[in-house]
Amino acid sequence: MSAPEDDDGVVVPDDLSSLTGEVPDDLSALTGDEAPSVALVVTQVALPEPLAAACALAKVDVDVVPSPVGAIAVLREPAQAADGAQAVSRLLRQSPVVLLERRSEAIAASQWANGERGADLPPGLVLSDAPSVLEDLLLGSVAPAELDGVVTSVGLSRWRATRILAAGVRRGRS
């Protein structure tokens, strides 16, 4: 005797114990709760040097890429994306930043201000008018080291970072 079929012709077993597999208690495995492979913090900072210096003081390892919309901090540890966005947004109290994360085939965007996560943003809207360098970095088609004008926070001493920031303040007052 064969098992009954549903309206679509799919065989439905009489005894559900014949089905293999379990439904996990923690559904995060089903929702793709993986660490991001790329994490970028998009800022309104005009130049990469001050952002790299501020990140060095905050002990956030980034490579800062210049762009027409503002400096982009490429986190060296994408798994620490939230911590990086929190630190950068705390440093830049005057303006919000956007965290872009790529996981497998999905991109997520969120706004951060004063160290606090704000609203999730539609990634398509964030990327719609973005410079091509942002999309290239996010998709991994270019590495920060391949671009001109990149400044890293890695290895930047506290003394040097402080001097960079102080020089920027003096220039702003002139």
VMD Tcl script that builds the backbone (N, CA, C; Angstrom):
set m [mol new atoms 522]
animate dup $m
set s [atomselect $m all]
$s set {name element resname resid chain x y z} {
  {N N MET 1 A 0.850 -1.173 0.000}
  {CA C MET 1 A 0.000 0.000 0.000}
  {C C MET 1 A 0.891 1.229 0.000}
  {N N SER 2 A 0.595 2.190 -0.836}
  {CA C SER 2 A 1.428 3.394 -0.917}
  {C C SER 2 A 0.866 4.478 -0.011}
  {N N ALA 3 A 1.765 5.432 0.307}
  {CA C ALA 3 A 1.375 6.541 1.179}
  {C C ALA 3 A 0.441 7.471 0.422}
  {N N PRO 4 A -0.463 8.145 1.141}
  {CA C PRO 4 A -1.398 9.065 0.480}
  {C C PRO 4 A -0.666 10.283 -0.090}
  {N N GLU 5 A -1.286 10.905 -1.085}
  {CA C GLU 5 A -0.729 12.107 -1.697}
  {C C GLU 5 A -1.600 13.300 -1.336}
  {N N ASP 6 A -0.965 14.516 -1.249}
  {CA C ASP 6 A -1.767 15.710 -1.022}
  {C C ASP 6 A -2.287 16.225 -2.361}
  {N N ASP 7 A -2.920 17.382 -2.360}
  {CA C ASP 7 A -3.529 17.937 -3.575}
  {C C ASP 7 A -2.523 18.194 -4.688}
  {N N ASP 8 A -1.249 18.419 -4.336}
  {CA C ASP 8 A -0.219 18.701 -5.343}
  {C C ASP 8 A 0.515 17.447 -5.789}
  {N N GLY 9 A 0.093 16.292 -5.324}
  {CA C GLY 9 A 0.730 15.048 -5.711}
  {C C GLY 9 A 1.960 14.706 -4.893}
  {N N VAL 10 A 2.185 15.415 -3.786}
  {CA C VAL 10 A 3.328 15.150 -2.915}
  {C C VAL 10 A 2.938 14.038 -1.951}
  {N N VAL 11 A 3.812 13.042 -1.809}
  {CA C VAL 11 A 3.535 11.915 -0.933}
  {C C VAL 11 A 3.635 12.381 0.518}
  {N N VAL 12 A 2.597 12.083 1.290}
  {CA C VAL 12 A 2.557 12.448 2.700}
  {C C VAL 12 A 2.606 11.146 3.500}
  {N N PRO 13 A 3.650 10.919 4.299}
  {CA C PRO 13 A 3.729 9.665 5.049}
  {C C PRO 13 A 2.665 9.604 6.144}
  {N N ASP 14 A 2.171 8.372 6.398}
  {CA C ASP 14 A 1.202 8.175 7.477}
  {C C ASP 14 A 1.869 8.388 8.824}
  {N N ASP 15 A 3.117 7.932 8.924}
  {CA C ASP 15 A 3.829 7.974 10.196}
  {C C ASP 15 A 4.910 9.051 10.103}
  {N N LEU 16 A 4.753 10.140 10.835}
  {CA C LEU 16 A 5.703 11.246 10.774}
  {C C LEU 16 A 7.063 10.879 11.357}
  {N N SER 17 A 7.146 9.771 12.090}
  {CA C SER 17 A 8.441 9.369 12.647}
  {C C SER 17 A 9.405 8.941 11.542}
  {N N SER 18 A 8.862 8.696 10.341}
  {CA C SER 18 A 9.750 8.308 9.246}
  {C C SER 18 A 10.519 9.511 8.683}
  {N N LEU 19 A 10.097 10.715 9.049}
  {CA C LEU 19 A 10.823 11.900 8.604}
  {C C LEU 19 A 12.108 12.021 9.404}
  {N N THR 20 A 13.198 12.308 8.721}
  {CA C THR 20 A 14.463 12.462 9.425}
  {C C THR 20 A 14.776 13.931 9.598}
  {N N GLY 21 A 15.638 14.221 10.526}
  {CA C GLY 21 A 16.022 15.605 10.793}
  {C C GLY 21 A 15.250 16.155 11.964}
  {N N GLU 22 A 15.829 17.156 12.564}
  {CA C GLU 22 A 15.206 17.765 13.727}
  {C C GLU 22 A 15.054 19.249 13.505}
  {N N VAL 23 A 14.083 19.809 14.175}
  {CA C VAL 23 A 13.948 21.259 14.184}
  {C C VAL 23 A 14.786 21.749 15.359}
  {N N PRO 24 A 15.806 22.580 15.100}
  {CA C PRO 24 A 16.672 23.018 16.189}
  {C C PRO 24 A 15.948 23.966 17.137}
  {N N ASP 25 A 16.377 23.943 18.419}
  {CA C ASP 25 A 15.819 24.867 19.397}
  {C C ASP 25 A 16.230 26.299 19.057}
  {N N ASP 26 A 17.456 26.456 18.591}
  {CA C ASP 26 A 17.978 27.768 18.218}
  {C C ASP 26 A 17.834 27.908 16.704}
  {N N LEU 27 A 16.964 28.782 16.256}
  {CA C LEU 27 A 16.690 28.915 14.838}
  {C C LEU 27 A 17.683 29.823 14.120}
  {N N SER 28 A 18.709 30.343 14.826}
  {CA C SER 28 A 19.661 31.250 14.187}
  {C C SER 28 A 20.401 30.565 13.040}
  {N N ALA 29 A 20.568 29.251 13.128}
  {CA C ALA 29 A 21.247 28.536 12.046}
  {C C ALA 29 A 20.423 28.586 10.761}
  {N N LEU 30 A 19.115 28.702 10.902}
  {CA C LEU 30 A 18.254 28.760 9.736}
  {C C LEU 30 A 18.154 30.165 9.150}
  {N N THR 31 A 18.453 31.180 9.953}
  {CA C THR 31 A 18.315 32.558 9.493}
  {C C THR 31 A 19.617 33.139 8.983}
  {N N GLY 32 A 20.670 32.359 8.945}
  {CA C GLY 32 A 21.923 32.856 8.404}
  {C C GLY 32 A 22.641 33.799 9.334}
  {N N ASP 33 A 22.712 33.464 10.606}
  {CA C ASP 33 A 23.354 34.324 11.600}
  {C C ASP 33 A 24.864 34.111 11.571}
  {N N GLU 34 A 25.458 34.293 10.406}
  {CA C GLU 34 A 26.892 34.121 10.247}
  {C C GLU 34 A 27.586 35.466 10.404}
  {N N ALA 35 A 28.870 35.418 10.675}
  {CA C ALA 35 A 29.648 36.644 10.784}
  {C C ALA 35 A 29.805 37.265 9.398}
  {N N PRO 36 A 29.844 38.584 9.338}
  {CA C PRO 36 A 30.023 39.211 8.024}
  {C C PRO 36 A 31.414 38.941 7.468}
  {N N SER 37 A 31.500 38.859 6.147}
  {CA C SER 37 A 32.800 38.676 5.505}
  {C C SER 37 A 33.424 40.021 5.147}
  {N N VAL 38 A 32.597 41.063 5.060}
  {CA C VAL 38 A 33.060 42.426 4.804}
  {C C VAL 38 A 32.237 43.354 5.680}
  {N N ALA 39 A 32.903 44.327 6.302}
  {CA C ALA 39 A 32.206 45.338 7.092}
  {C C ALA 39 A 32.845 46.693 6.822}
  {N N LEU 40 A 31.997 47.650 6.430}
  {CA C LEU 40 A 32.439 49.001 6.106}
  {C C LEU 40 A 31.662 50.000 6.952}
  {N N VAL 41 A 32.354 51.026 7.423}
  {CA C VAL 41 A 31.686 52.124 8.115}
  {C C VAL 41 A 31.853 53.361 7.230}
  {N N VAL 42 A 30.738 53.837 6.724}
  {CA C VAL 42 A 30.733 54.993 5.834}
  {C C VAL 42 A 30.515 56.238 6.687}
  {N N THR 43 A 31.429 57.206 6.542}
  {CA C THR 43 A 31.374 58.423 7.357}
  {C C THR 43 A 31.289 59.652 6.467}
  {N N GLN 44 A 31.098 60.797 7.110}
  {CA C GLN 44 A 31.113 62.075 6.408}
  {C C GLN 44 A 32.446 62.794 6.600}
  {N N VAL 45 A 33.423 62.107 7.166}
  {CA C VAL 45 A 34.752 62.682 7.359}
  {C C VAL 45 A 35.379 62.883 5.979}
  {N N ALA 46 A 35.867 64.086 5.727}
  {CA C ALA 46 A 36.351 64.432 4.385}
  {C C ALA 46 A 37.632 63.712 3.996}
  {N N LEU 47 A 38.549 63.530 4.937}
  {CA C LEU 47 A 39.859 62.954 4.634}
  {C C LEU 47 A 40.091 61.664 5.411}
  {N N PRO 48 A 40.851 60.730 4.860}
  {CA C PRO 48 A 41.074 59.455 5.549}
  {C C PRO 48 A 42.008 59.556 6.767}
  {N N GLU 49 A 42.961 60.489 6.768}
  {CA C GLU 49 A 43.941 60.560 7.862}
  {C C GLU 49 A 43.307 60.768 9.233}
  {N N PRO 50 A 42.415 61.768 9.399}
  {CA C PRO 50 A 41.829 61.955 10.730}
  {C C PRO 50 A 40.986 60.764 11.189}
  {N N LEU 51 A 40.288 60.127 10.267}
  {CA C LEU 51 A 39.480 58.960 10.651}
  {C C LEU 51 A 40.378 57.808 11.080}
  {N N ALA 52 A 41.458 57.581 10.348}
  {CA C ALA 52 A 42.407 56.528 10.730}
  {C C ALA 52 A 43.024 56.836 12.090}
  {N N ALA 53 A 43.359 58.102 12.330}
  {CA C ALA 53 A 43.946 58.496 13.621}
  {C C ALA 53 A 42.958 58.272 14.758}
  {N N ALA 54 A 41.710 58.662 14.557}
  {CA C ALA 54 A 40.696 58.460 15.586}
  {C C ALA 54 A 40.482 56.972 15.853}
  {N N CYS 55 A 40.477 56.171 14.795}
  {CA C CYS 55 A 40.314 54.720 14.963}
  {C C CYS 55 A 41.510 54.115 15.690}
  {N N ALA 56 A 42.711 54.633 15.418}
  {CA C ALA 56 A 43.904 54.141 16.121}
  {C C ALA 56 A 43.780 54.410 17.614}
  {N N LEU 57 A 43.318 55.602 17.973}
  {CA C LEU 57 A 43.144 55.930 19.391}
  {C C LEU 57 A 42.073 55.055 20.044}
  {N N ALA 58 A 41.065 54.676 19.272}
  {CA C ALA 58 A 39.992 53.815 19.788}
  {C C ALA 58 A 40.327 52.331 19.672}
  {N N LYS 59 A 41.515 52.030 19.138}
  {CA C LYS 59 A 41.973 50.646 18.960}
  {C C LYS 59 A 41.056 49.834 18.052}
  {N N VAL 60 A 40.653 50.481 16.957}
  {CA C VAL 60 A 39.855 49.822 15.921}
  {C C VAL 60 A 40.751 49.696 14.696}
  {N N ASP 61 A 41.006 48.466 14.271}
  {CA C ASP 61 A 41.881 48.215 13.125}
  {C C ASP 61 A 41.096 48.366 11.825}
  {N N VAL 62 A 41.426 49.443 11.091}
  {CA C VAL 62 A 40.741 49.735 9.835}
  {C C VAL 62 A 41.737 50.201 8.787}
  {N N ASP 63 A 41.314 50.088 7.551}
  {CA C ASP 63 A 41.976 50.740 6.438}
  {C C ASP 63 A 40.957 51.759 5.947}
  {N N VAL 64 A 41.346 53.031 5.907}
  {CA C VAL 64 A 40.411 54.090 5.551}
  {C C VAL 64 A 40.628 54.494 4.095}
  {N N VAL 65 A 39.545 54.411 3.342}
  {CA C VAL 65 A 39.558 54.680 1.911}
  {C C VAL 65 A 38.863 56.018 1.659}
  {N N PRO 66 A 39.507 56.911 0.907}
  {CA C PRO 66 A 38.820 58.164 0.572}
  {C C PRO 66 A 37.728 57.909 -0.470}
  {N N SER 67 A 36.672 58.710 -0.396}
  {CA C SER 67 A 35.616 58.627 -1.403}
  {C C SER 67 A 34.946 59.993 -1.512}
  {N N PRO 68 A 34.203 60.219 -2.573}
  {CA C PRO 68 A 33.519 61.506 -2.745}
  {C C PRO 68 A 32.456 61.795 -1.680}
  {N N VAL 69 A 31.939 60.766 -1.020}
  {CA C VAL 69 A 30.896 60.982 -0.010}
  {C C VAL 69 A 31.454 61.040 1.401}
  {N N GLY 70 A 32.727 60.722 1.579}
  {CA C GLY 70 A 33.359 60.711 2.890}
  {C C GLY 70 A 34.238 59.488 3.030}
  {N N ALA 71 A 35.073 59.503 4.043}
  {CA C ALA 71 A 36.009 58.402 4.260}
  {C C ALA 71 A 35.254 57.130 4.647}
  {N N ILE 72 A 35.738 56.012 4.140}
  {CA C ILE 72 A 35.125 54.700 4.395}
  {C C ILE 72 A 36.118 53.872 5.202}
  {N N ALA 73 A 35.710 53.457 6.393}
  {CA C ALA 73 A 36.553 52.614 7.234}
  {C C ALA 73 A 36.251 51.153 6.917}
  {N N VAL 74 A 37.244 50.452 6.390}
  {CA C VAL 74 A 37.116 49.027 6.096}
  {C C VAL 74 A 37.667 48.287 7.307}
  {N N LEU 75 A 36.789 47.620 8.035}
  {CA C LEU 75 A 37.209 46.933 9.251}
  {C C LEU 75 A 38.055 45.719 8.916}
  {N N ARG 76 A 39.187 45.595 9.592}
  {CA C ARG 76 A 40.065 44.447 9.353}
  {C C ARG 76 A 39.467 43.167 9.929}
  {N N GLU 77 A 38.640 43.304 10.938}
  {CA C GLU 77 A 37.956 42.158 11.562}
  {C C GLU 77 A 36.455 42.316 11.330}
  {N N PRO 78 A 35.941 41.867 10.196}
  {CA C PRO 78 A 34.510 42.055 9.909}
  {C C PRO 78 A 33.589 41.444 10.962}
  {N N ALA 79 A 34.036 40.408 11.654}
  {CA C ALA 79 A 33.201 39.796 12.684}
  {C C ALA 79 A 32.942 40.761 13.842}
  {N N GLN 80 A 33.773 41.790 13.958}
  {CA C GLN 80 A 33.621 42.794 15.016}
  {C C GLN 80 A 32.921 44.043 14.486}
  {N N ALA 81 A 32.077 43.884 13.480}
  {CA C ALA 81 A 31.439 45.016 12.797}
  {C C ALA 81 A 30.675 45.925 13.760}
  {N N ALA 82 A 29.857 45.363 14.621}
  {CA C ALA 82 A 29.058 46.181 15.540}
  {C C ALA 82 A 29.965 46.963 16.490}
  {N N ASP 83 A 30.994 46.314 17.010}
  {CA C ASP 83 A 31.928 47.009 17.910}
  {C C ASP 83 A 32.644 48.141 17.182}
  {N N GLY 84 A 33.047 47.880 15.940}
  {CA C GLY 84 A 33.716 48.904 15.142}
  {C C GLY 84 A 32.806 50.083 14.854}
  {N N ALA 85 A 31.566 49.812 14.443}
  {CA C ALA 85 A 30.609 50.885 14.153}
  {C C ALA 85 A 30.301 51.684 15.415}
  {N N GLN 86 A 30.187 50.985 16.528}
  {CA C GLN 86 A 29.915 51.668 17.793}
  {C C GLN 86 A 31.063 52.618 18.146}
  {N N ALA 87 A 32.297 52.130 18.033}
  {CA C ALA 87 A 33.455 52.952 18.370}
  {C C ALA 87 A 33.580 54.153 17.429}
  {N N VAL 88 A 33.434 53.928 16.132}
  {CA C VAL 88 A 33.561 55.024 15.165}
  {C C VAL 88 A 32.458 56.051 15.387}
  {N N SER 89 A 31.229 55.599 15.614}
  {CA C SER 89 A 30.128 56.549 15.803}
  {C C SER 89 A 30.269 57.310 17.115}
  {N N ARG 90 A 30.884 56.699 18.089}
  {CA C ARG 90 A 31.150 57.396 19.349}
  {C C ARG 90 A 32.196 58.497 19.134}
  {N N LEU 91 A 33.196 58.200 18.295}
  {CA C LEU 91 A 34.239 59.185 17.988}
  {C C LEU 91 A 33.685 60.362 17.196}
  {N N LEU 92 A 32.750 60.084 16.315}
  {CA C LEU 92 A 32.187 61.107 15.438}
  {C C LEU 92 A 30.816 61.541 15.954}
  {N N ARG 93 A 30.791 62.057 17.141}
  {CA C ARG 93 A 29.522 62.408 17.790}
  {C C ARG 93 A 28.657 63.341 16.946}
  {N N GLN 94 A 29.284 64.161 16.141}
  {CA C GLN 94 A 28.551 65.185 15.396}
  {C C GLN 94 A 27.770 64.636 14.211}
  {N N SER 95 A 28.148 63.469 13.707}
  {CA C SER 95 A 27.452 62.981 12.510}
  {C C SER 95 A 27.253 61.471 12.578}
  {N N PRO 96 A 26.117 61.006 12.080}
  {CA C PRO 96 A 25.863 59.563 12.064}
  {C C PRO 96 A 26.750 58.871 11.028}
  {N N VAL 97 A 26.918 57.582 11.205}
  {CA C VAL 97 A 27.655 56.755 10.254}
  {C C VAL 97 A 26.745 55.607 9.819}
  {N N VAL 98 A 27.115 54.967 8.726}
  {CA C VAL 98 A 26.349 53.818 8.237}
  {C C VAL 98 A 27.271 52.605 8.220}
  {N N LEU 99 A 26.818 51.532 8.823}
  {CA C LEU 99 A 27.535 50.260 8.798}
  {C C LEU 99 A 26.942 49.401 7.698}
  {N N LEU 100 A 27.790 48.966 6.783}
  {CA C LEU 100 A 27.384 48.037 5.730}
  {C C LEU 100 A 28.090 46.713 5.980}
  {N N GLU 101 A 27.337 45.630 5.983}
  {CA C GLU 101 A 27.892 44.296 6.215}
  {C C GLU 101 A 27.456 43.372 5.080}
  {N N ARG 102 A 28.410 42.551 4.635}
  {CA C ARG 102 A 28.080 41.535 3.627}
  {C C ARG 102 A 28.259 40.168 4.253}
  {N N ARG 103 A 27.207 39.373 4.158}
  {CA C ARG 103 A 27.218 37.984 4.604}
  {C C ARG 103 A 26.761 37.136 3.424}
  {N N SER 104 A 27.583 36.221 2.998}
  {CA C SER 104 A 27.253 35.369 1.839}
  {C C SER 104 A 26.686 36.212 0.715}
  {N N GLU 105 A 25.419 36.071 0.456}
  {CA C GLU 105 A 24.774 36.788 -0.643}
  {C C GLU 105 A 23.925 37.960 -0.169}
  {N N ALA 106 A 23.969 38.272 1.124}
  {CA C ALA 106 A 23.104 39.324 1.667}
  {C C ALA 106 A 23.912 40.521 2.151}
  {N N ILE 107 A 23.340 41.697 1.986}
  {CA C ILE 107 A 23.949 42.937 2.467}
  {C C ILE 107 A 22.981 43.567 3.453}
  {N N ALA 108 A 23.518 44.030 4.572}
  {CA C ALA 108 A 22.715 44.710 5.586}
  {C C ALA 108 A 23.305 46.090 5.823}
  {N N ALA 109 A 22.444 47.040 6.135}
  {CA C ALA 109 A 22.883 48.405 6.416}
  {C C ALA 109 A 22.171 48.896 7.673}
  {N N SER 110 A 22.914 49.596 8.524}
  {CA C SER 110 A 22.322 50.171 9.724}
  {C C SER 110 A 22.982 51.504 10.025}
  {N N GLN 111 A 22.208 52.379 10.634}
  {CA C GLN 111 A 22.720 53.694 10.996}
  {C C GLN 111 A 23.161 53.672 12.453}
  {N N TRP 112 A 24.250 54.358 12.751}
  {CA C TRP 112 A 24.797 54.443 14.099}
  {C C TRP 112 A 25.058 55.908 14.428}
  {N N ALA 113 A 24.797 56.292 15.678}
  {CA C ALA 113 A 25.084 57.652 16.136}
  {C C ALA 113 A 25.396 57.615 17.627}
  {N N ASN 114 A 26.430 58.318 18.015}
  {CA C ASN 114 A 26.831 58.402 19.427}
  {C C ASN 114 A 27.007 57.040 20.087}
  {N N GLY 115 A 27.512 56.076 19.349}
  {CA C GLY 115 A 27.758 54.753 19.906}
  {C C GLY 115 A 26.532 53.868 19.990}
  {N N GLU 116 A 25.413 54.308 19.464}
  {CA C GLU 116 A 24.160 53.551 19.533}
  {C C GLU 116 A 23.699 53.156 18.138}
  {N N ARG 117 A 23.246 51.922 18.046}
  {CA C ARG 117 A 22.679 51.459 16.769}
  {C C ARG 117 A 21.306 52.088 16.581}
  {N N GLY 118 A 21.092 52.632 15.408}
  {CA C GLY 118 A 19.798 53.217 15.078}
  {C C GLY 118 A 19.013 52.294 14.182}
  {N N ALA 119 A 18.350 52.875 13.243}
  {CA C ALA 119 A 17.465 52.128 12.357}
  {C C ALA 119 A 18.242 51.310 11.335}
  {N N ASP 120 A 17.656 50.181 10.947}
  {CA C ASP 120 A 18.162 49.441 9.802}
  {C C ASP 120 A 17.746 50.217 8.559}
  {N N LEU 121 A 18.616 50.222 7.576}
  {CA C LEU 121 A 18.363 50.956 6.343}
  {C C LEU 121 A 18.262 49.977 5.183}
  {N N PRO 122 A 17.471 50.294 4.165}
  {CA C PRO 122 A 17.429 49.432 2.982}
  {C C PRO 122 A 18.769 49.512 2.244}
  {N N PRO 123 A 19.511 48.400 2.136}
  {CA C PRO 123 A 20.829 48.436 1.495}
  {C C PRO 123 A 20.792 48.986 0.069}
  {N N GLY 124 A 19.748 48.673 -0.680}
  {CA C GLY 124 A 19.638 49.170 -2.048}
  {C C GLY 124 A 19.568 50.680 -2.099}
  {N N LEU 125 A 18.866 51.260 -1.134}
  {CA C LEU 125 A 18.757 52.714 -1.076}
  {C C LEU 125 A 20.102 53.342 -0.704}
  {N N VAL 126 A 20.818 52.731 0.228}
  {CA C VAL 126 A 22.128 53.234 0.641}
  {C C VAL 126 A 23.098 53.186 -0.532}
  {N N LEU 127 A 23.036 52.124 -1.304}
  {CA C LEU 127 A 23.982 51.939 -2.409}
  {C C LEU 127 A 23.557 52.616 -3.715}
  {N N SER 128 A 22.323 53.117 -3.779}
  {CA C SER 128 A 21.816 53.636 -5.050}
  {C C SER 128 A 22.635 54.799 -5.600}
  {N N ASP 129 A 23.077 55.713 -4.774}
  {CA C ASP 129 A 23.875 56.851 -5.239}
  {C C ASP 129 A 25.301 56.801 -4.706}
  {N N ALA 130 A 25.716 55.653 -4.228}
  {CA C ALA 130 A 27.051 55.509 -3.640}
  {C C ALA 130 A 28.125 55.498 -4.724}
  {N N PRO 131 A 29.316 55.963 -4.375}
  {CA C PRO 131 A 30.412 55.888 -5.355}
  {C C PRO 131 A 30.772 54.431 -5.629}
  {N N SER 132 A 31.317 54.184 -6.801}
  {CA C SER 132 A 31.625 52.809 -7.207}
  {C C SER 132 A 32.626 52.143 -6.265}
  {N N VAL 133 A 33.518 52.922 -5.649}
  {CA C VAL 133 A 34.505 52.333 -4.742}
  {C C VAL 133 A 33.821 51.667 -3.550}
  {N N LEU 134 A 32.713 52.215 -3.100}
  {CA C LEU 134 A 31.988 51.617 -1.974}
  {C C LEU 134 A 31.436 50.251 -2.361}
  {N N GLU 135 A 30.822 50.176 -3.507}
  {CA C GLU 135 A 30.288 48.898 -3.987}
  {C C GLU 135 A 31.411 47.894 -4.243}
  {N N ASP 136 A 32.517 48.358 -4.824}
  {CA C ASP 136 A 33.654 47.468 -5.089}
  {C C ASP 136 A 34.216 46.886 -3.799}
  {N N LEU 137 A 34.333 47.709 -2.770}
  {CA C LEU 137 A 34.833 47.231 -1.470}
  {C C LEU 137 A 33.851 46.247 -0.843}
  {N N LEU 138 A 32.577 46.582 -0.893}
  {CA C LEU 138 A 31.551 45.741 -0.288}
  {C C LEU 138 A 31.458 44.379 -0.959}
  {N N LEU 139 A 31.591 44.354 -2.269}
  {CA C LEU 139 A 31.501 43.091 -3.000}
  {C C LEU 139 A 32.820 42.330 -3.020}
  {N N GLY 140 A 33.885 42.957 -2.540}
  {CA C GLY 140 A 35.182 42.291 -2.494}
  {C C GLY 140 A 35.901 42.255 -3.823}
  {N N SER 141 A 35.465 43.063 -4.782}
  {CA C SER 141 A 36.138 43.065 -6.082}
  {C C SER 141 A 37.416 43.901 -6.068}
  {N N VAL 142 A 37.633 44.658 -5.000}
  {CA C VAL 142 A 38.877 45.404 -4.820}
  {C C VAL 142 A 39.230 45.386 -3.330}
  {N N ALA 143 A 40.519 45.286 -3.060}
  {CA C ALA 143 A 41.008 45.342 -1.678}
  {C C ALA 143 A 41.473 46.765 -1.389}
  {N N PRO 144 A 41.366 47.223 -0.145}
  {CA C PRO 144 A 41.809 48.585 0.179}
  {C C PRO 144 A 43.253 48.857 -0.253}
  {N N ALA 145 A 44.129 47.879 -0.131}
  {CA C ALA 145 A 45.544 48.066 -0.480}
  {C C ALA 145 A 45.744 48.380 -1.959}
  {N N GLU 146 A 44.759 48.051 -2.794}
  {CA C GLU 146 A 44.860 48.301 -4.230}
  {C C GLU 146 A 44.461 49.719 -4.617}
  {N N LEU 147 A 43.956 50.492 -3.663}
  {CA C LEU 147 A 43.447 51.828 -3.949}
  {C C LEU 147 A 44.431 52.907 -3.538}
  {N N ASP 148 A 44.331 54.058 -4.180}
  {CA C ASP 148 A 45.179 55.204 -3.842}
  {C C ASP 148 A 44.607 55.946 -2.638}
  {N N GLY 149 A 45.499 56.517 -1.831}
  {CA C GLY 149 A 45.085 57.381 -0.730}
  {C C GLY 149 A 44.609 56.674 0.515}
  {N N VAL 150 A 44.804 55.368 0.609}
  {CA C VAL 150 A 44.341 54.606 1.766}
  {C C VAL 150 A 45.281 54.844 2.941}
  {N N VAL 151 A 44.702 55.039 4.129}
  {CA C VAL 151 A 45.465 55.240 5.358}
  {C C VAL 151 A 44.991 54.182 6.352}
  {N N THR 152 A 45.927 53.530 7.030}
  {CA C THR 152 A 45.563 52.490 7.993}
  {C C THR 152 A 45.725 52.988 9.425}
  {N N SER 153 A 44.893 52.461 10.295}
  {CA C SER 153 A 45.040 52.761 11.725}
  {C C SER 153 A 45.996 51.786 12.386}
  {N N VAL 154 A 46.293 50.692 11.701}
  {CA C VAL 154 A 47.153 49.644 12.246}
  {C C VAL 154 A 48.589 50.160 12.317}
  {N N GLY 155 A 49.171 50.080 13.498}
  {CA C GLY 155 A 50.560 50.505 13.680}
  {C C GLY 155 A 50.727 51.999 13.886}
  {N N LEU 156 A 49.641 52.756 13.865}
  {CA C LEU 156 A 49.714 54.197 14.091}
  {C C LEU 156 A 49.810 54.446 15.597}
  {N N SER 157 A 50.902 55.059 16.035}
  {CA C SER 157 A 51.105 55.274 17.469}
  {C C SER 157 A 50.118 56.304 18.010}
  {N N ARG 158 A 49.892 56.254 19.301}
  {CA C ARG 158 A 49.001 57.222 19.952}
  {C C ARG 158 A 49.520 58.640 19.744}
  {N N TRP 159 A 50.827 58.790 19.836}
  {CA C TRP 159 A 51.435 60.106 19.674}
  {C C TRP 159 A 51.169 60.641 18.276}
  {N N ARG 160 A 51.412 59.821 17.253}
  {CA C ARG 160 A 51.213 60.235 15.863}
  {C C ARG 160 A 49.734 60.496 15.578}
  {N N ALA 161 A 48.858 59.649 16.097}
  {CA C ALA 161 A 47.416 59.830 15.903}
  {C C ALA 161 A 46.954 61.145 16.525}
  {N N THR 162 A 47.446 61.452 17.696}
  {CA C THR 162 A 47.089 62.699 18.363}
  {C C THR 162 A 47.575 63.902 17.558}
  {N N ARG 163 A 48.774 63.819 17.007}
  {CA C ARG 163 A 49.310 64.910 16.177}
  {C C ARG 163 A 48.464 65.116 14.924}
  {N N ILE 164 A 48.038 64.033 14.294}
  {CA C ILE 164 A 47.194 64.145 13.091}
  {C C ILE 164 A 45.887 64.851 13.427}
  {N N LEU 165 A 45.272 64.462 14.533}
  {CA C LEU 165 A 44.005 65.074 14.926}
  {C C LEU 165 A 44.193 66.536 15.326}
  {N N ALA 166 A 45.266 66.832 16.030}
  {CA C ALA 166 A 45.539 68.220 16.435}
  {C C ALA 166 A 45.790 69.097 15.209}
  {N N ALA 167 A 46.495 68.580 14.221}
  {CA C ALA 167 A 46.748 69.344 12.995}
  {C C ALA 167 A 45.437 69.639 12.271}
  {N N GLY 168 A 44.537 68.697 12.286}
  {CA C GLY 168 A 43.232 68.894 11.648}
  {C C GLY 168 A 42.424 69.960 12.363}
  {N N VAL 169 A 42.504 69.990 13.682}
  {CA C VAL 169 A 41.785 71.009 14.464}
  {C C VAL 169 A 42.370 72.382 14.171}
  {N N ARG 170 A 43.711 72.467 14.125}
  {CA C ARG 170 A 44.355 73.766 13.841}
  {C C ARG 170 A 43.974 74.256 12.452}
  {N N ARG 171 A 43.933 73.348 11.464}
  {CA C ARG 171 A 43.537 73.743 10.105}
  {C C ARG 171 A 42.103 74.229 10.066}
  {N N GLY 172 A 41.254 73.600 10.867}
  {CA C GLY 172 A 39.836 73.983 10.904}
  {C C GLY 172 A 39.630 75.360 11.506}
  {N N ARG 173 A 40.527 75.795 12.366}
  {CA C ARG 173 A 40.400 77.114 13.005}
  {C C ARG 173 A 40.974 78.229 12.130}
  {N N SER 174 A 41.800 77.881 11.183}
  {CA C SER 174 A 42.464 78.901 10.360}
  {C C SER 174 A 41.503 79.560 9.409}
}
mol reanalyze $m
mol bondsrecalc $m
mol representation Tube
mol addrep $m
